[in-house]
C-alpha cells in the first residue's frame, strides 16, 4: 500500500496530527522534519553480500530522509538515508518478487530495495529524484535543520574556528608576513576570503598586479609557515603566462615570498599537474612559470591527475567494490585498473615532497595547479598535517579544513553535487584528502587525536548539507547565502561527540613532530571502511577501537570508583596488595598488629587520617600509573583547556544534550 | 668434528654488515658449525648478528676488485649483506656457508647440538600425547576408541602410533581400509563437535583405480561416523593443492610464495606494478580458497549438522590446512595458546605433514624441488587473517604465529624435524633434542605471545572471505621492508591501556574487599 500525503514537502506542520497517529517511528529520533510525506509497505531490502533472507519492512519518505524500518527483524532496525546523500536512483527491470530500486549514495552506501508494485516503485522513484536533486540553495537541509538551540550558541558555534588564531600560532604577523584585508571587497580575488596572508614586502600594487597575471586572480598567499626555519608553503593558481607573457608584479611577488625566508637561497615552485596538461594550458594563455623569468626558483611538476580522471577512477573503484562475490584476482585487477591507489599515492607523494622541502631543505614552496582549489588544497593541507602535530588534533583538523578548503574556495557545492548541476564538476577531491589522512593513520596509529569515525563523519557532512560549512563554493557565496545567520556550523557538533571519535592510542601532542610516511606502494591499503563501509560483513567482526574506547570509559569509572572507595576507607595508608606505599612506621606497625587498626586506635581515626587521605591518594595514583599515562592525562587535560574551545563547548553541550543529532 | 672440514675460513676481520633498519656495522665474522656470527668492535662486544645456517635460503656472491660481497637471503625472508675484504676469504666463507646451510643429514642439524640455557619445567615432548586428547574426547562421547593398529608404523608410515577411530571398526578392518587409501592413510577422527556430535574425519584419496574398485570396510568406516538418518559430506581437495603427485613440476604454492616475496622486495614506486604483481602471485587467491574450503567444512558440521570427511590426494597438505582451520573456526579451545599448540601437534606433526620436505627451502630457493611448499606457512597466514577479523577471540597474538613460521623453517628445537612420527621415533628426537613447546610454554616467553585483547569467546567465528576482508600479512611479508616502529608503539600503547585497566580493577576490588571487611568488623563490634 502506498499513501501519499496531500500536503507535500516543506509544509510539514499541517500533517502533524495525521502523521503522529499513523507514524510512531520517530519516537526515539524525534525531529520536526521527519514526518513522512509518503510510505510504502512490504518493501524488501536486499543484502548485497549474503544470501540471507532479505529484510521486509516499510519505506517512508520524509522531507529530508528516506527511512526504512525493518519489520522482519527481532529488534527494530531503522535505516536512514538523507536525500542529499543520494547520488543516483535506478529502477531495475521488474522481477518476480517486485520492482527493484537501486540507490547509490555519496557516502558509498548502496541500498537495493524491492517494492511490491510497479506503480508504488515509480512513485518513490520520481519523488526521490526530485528530493535528491534540489535546484535552489534554499532547499538544502542546512536551511531547515533546526536543533532548537539558543541563537547565541549557534553564533558561538560559528566562532569556534578562528583562522587568525592559527596564523598567530605560526607567529604571524611577523617581520615578513602580514594578515591583510586587501581582499575585503573581493577586488583581488572573488574566490578568496576577505583576509589573506601575504609577504609584508608585497605592496598593494604588487598584489593587484600579480592578481591580473594569475588565473581568477588567485594570487600567491600563505598556507602554512614552518616557524622553526621560516620556510613557508604558499598557494595560488596557474600564471597567465601562455608561451611568453611575463608580469613584473608577479615576479616581485614570488621574490617577496622567497625573501621572507632569508635562510634559503631559493624557493620551489610546484605545479601539481602532469607536465603535459600544464603545457596544453599554455595554448589557452595560461600555463606555468618560466624559471628564467623568476629569480632563484626551482620549478617542478608533480603529476596529479585532474578532477575528471579522479571522478572516473572512483567510479571504477566503486564498481569493483560492488561486484558480487568477486575472485581475489578480479578484485586486485579491478583495484589496479581503477588507478585509485595510484592517485592517492600521487597526492601523498606531493604532500611528502612539500613537507620535506620545508623541513629538510628549509626552502619555501609555492604550489599551484590550474585554479589552485583542488589539487593545491589537497597537497597543502596534507603537507601541513605532516609537519605540524596540531593539525592531527580534533581542533587542528577542523582548522585545517576550514583554512585550506573552505576559506580558500574549494568548490564543495560543485565537487559534491549539492545542487542539480553539471555532473562534470563533481569529483572526489576531498574524499581523496580524507583517504590520505586515513592512510597516515594506518602508518602512525598513535599520532592522531581522532579515529577513523571522525573522518567518516566529516566526509558524511561534506555531502549532507545539514550544516552550513560546506555550502556554496567560496566565502563570498557563503556570505550571500547568509549561512552564518541561517545555518549551524558542523564543528561544535563534532566536538560534542568527541568521546566516540577519540583515538585511544593517541600519544599526545608532543609524541611525534613531523611524520615521514613510507610511500612505497605496499604502504597503501584499500580503505574498506570507506568504500565498503555499509557492507558490515566485510569488516572485522570484533572492533579493537570499540574495545579500547570501552576501556577508556571504564578507566574513568574505575578511577572514580577507586577515589570513592578510598574516601570511604578511613585508612588510606593501609597497603593494598601488590602496591608499594610509603607509610610511616607507626601506621605500619598498627597495621601489622591488627587487621582492623582503626578499631584499636579510634583517636587516630578521628584526627590523623584526613591529612593522610589526600596525600595517600596522590602517592598511590602516581605509583600505579605508568609514566606515559600521566603524560597522556596531562595532554588530554591540555586539550580540554584550549580556551576558546572549552568556553564555547560548555554552552553548546548543555543545550545540545536535549537534541539528538539526526543523522545516520 | 666433521664441521671443521666444511669451515674453510672460520673467521674474517673488517667485515661490514648491512641489514634492514640498522646502519652498516663493521666487525669480525665467525663461522661455527651452526651459526654465522658477527661481533662488532663496539665497547660491549655485542653480537650484531647470530644467524642459524639452517635459516639461510640462498646466497649470492659479488666482487668489486678484491672486495667481496655476500648477499644472504634467509628463510624468514630477511636479506642481509656482508662485505668481506679479500677475494679468497670471501669465496671461502661463501662456500662454507653454502655447505653448512645445506647439510643433508638431519642428525647434523643444530637441534641435536643445542643445549638449552633454561630449566625445563614441562617437557614439551610429552605435552600433547594422543592419549590425553582421547581422554578429553571420552568425557563427551563413548563412540570412539584409540587404536594402536599403527604402533609399528606398518599400516600407515605417515600416521602416529595411536589414532582415533569409530568404536565399531576393529583393527583388522582398519588394515584393510589402509590398503584402499593412498599411503595407507585411512579415515581417522580429526575433530568432534561437542555442540551436536558431528565429526570431521580426514584421510587420503581412495584407490578406486580405473575399474572403480570399492572397499566395503572403507564404506563401513565412513558410515560409522554418520548418525542414523543423517547425511555426510566428503570434501575432496584433490586437484587443487595436493597435486604434487599428478603434476611433477614444482609446487604452485611455492611459486606463489616466491612471486609474492619478490613483489614485496620490489622498491619501485609504481603502484600498478605492485598491485599487478600482488595479483599475479596468487598468494591471496590461495588464502581465499583455503579459507573458503575451511568455512565450508565448518558450515557442514555446525550449520547443516552433518559429518564431514576431508581428503586430498595424499591427505598431508591441503587436507590438514582445511581440517585445522575448520577447528579454529568451530572450537574456542584452538584459539588459546595451549589449544593451538595441541592443534599443531595433532593436525600437523602427528598427522604427518612432511615438514622437513616442505620447509627445506623458502621464498629465495633456487632448487625448485617439487616437494618444497609453504603449506604450513599458508595455514599460519590464514590463521592471521581470522585473527585480524576477530582480534579479541585469540589468546595469542601475531608474534606467536610469526614465531611458529620461523621455527618451522629453522630452529634450535627438534619439534619440526622429520616428516612424520615414524621418522621422529627413529631419530629419537624426544631424547636427543629439545621440544619447541618446552621453551614457548615458559611464563616469561608466553607473555610475549599473549594477546592483550583476548576475551574467551565460546562461539563459532565465521570469517569473511571477501577479497576486501583479506590482506597481505604485513608482519611477515613486509617485516624487513619497512620499519614497524610506529605499529609496535601502537601495540605497546594498546597493551598499556588494557594492563592499566586491569591494575585499576584489581585495586578497586581490593579496596572493596577491604571496605567490606571493615563493615563486617564494624557490625561485629556493634553487635558484641
Interface residues (C-beta under 8 A of the other chain):
Chain A: X49 X321 X325 X326 X327 X328 X329 X330 X331 X332 X333 X335 X336 X339 X341 X342 X345 X349 X443 X444 X445 X446 X447 X504 X505 X507 X518 X519 X520 X521 X522 X523 X524 X525 X526 X528 X532 X535 X537 X538 X539 X540 X541 X542 X544 X547 X548 X551 X552 X554 X555 X558 X559 X561 X562 X565 X566 X568 X569 X570 X574 X576 X577 X578 X579 X595 X596 X598 X599 X624 X625 X626 X628 X629
Chain B: X264 X267 X268 X269 X270 X271 X272 X273 X274 X275 X276 X278 X279 X282 X284 X285 X287 X288 X388 X389 X390 X391 X392 X393 X453 X461 X462 X463 X464 X466 X467 X468 X469 X470 X471 X472 X474 X478 X481 X482 X483 X486 X487 X489 X490 X493 X494 X496 X497 X498 X500 X501 X503 X504 X505 X506 X507 X508 X510 X511 X512 X514 X515 X517 X518 X521 X525
